[in-house]
């Protein structure tokens, strides 16, 4: 059974940092591209960062370029999102996502709140 579990969210002051983790089970993560999405209250879900299965290609939303870094450790079946210089507008529930053939899989999400 494919399962994704995010962790690492929390409350942080503007300018602070957080590192999110996405632990995968039930499949071999190294075979798949993986994404981080976020959804703020009242807003549509937004693609934040993507990384290919080998890690050779990475893409970011313009709103997080230069501040967020996606990485993966295929040996640990995990993906990470390092978030620096956080802003209040980064407040959202962050979820990891993979597509296996035509099926989409999401984690339950982790809340990130940026506030003073």
Residue, then its C-alpha position, 0 to 999 in steps of 0.5 A: x500500500x502506497x503511503x506518504x507521511x509528512x512531518x516537520x511543520x510548525x510555527x516559525x517567525x518570519x525569516x526563520x527556517x523549517x525542514x519538512x520530511x516526506x517518508x514513503x512506504x509501500x513502494x520504491x520511491x527512487x522510481x518516481x518523481x515527487x512533488x511538494x504542494x501547499x494549500x493556504x486557507x481559501x486558496x487553490x493548491x499550489x505546486x511548490x517544488x518538484x524533483x525527478x526520480x534521479x534528482x537530476x532535475x528540480x523545479x520551483x515555484x517562482x514564489x519560493x525560488x532561492x528560499x526553498x530547496x527540495x532534495x531526496x534520499x532514495x536510500x531512506x525512501x524520503x524527500x525533504x523540503x528545506x525552507x529558509x527566509x520564511x514569510x507569512x505568505x508561506x503559511x499553508x498545509x504542505x503535502x507531498x505527492x507522487x503519481x504512479x501510472x494514473x494514480x495520484x497519492x498524497x500525504x496527510x499534510x503538515x501545517x506550516x505557520x509563519x507568524x510573529 
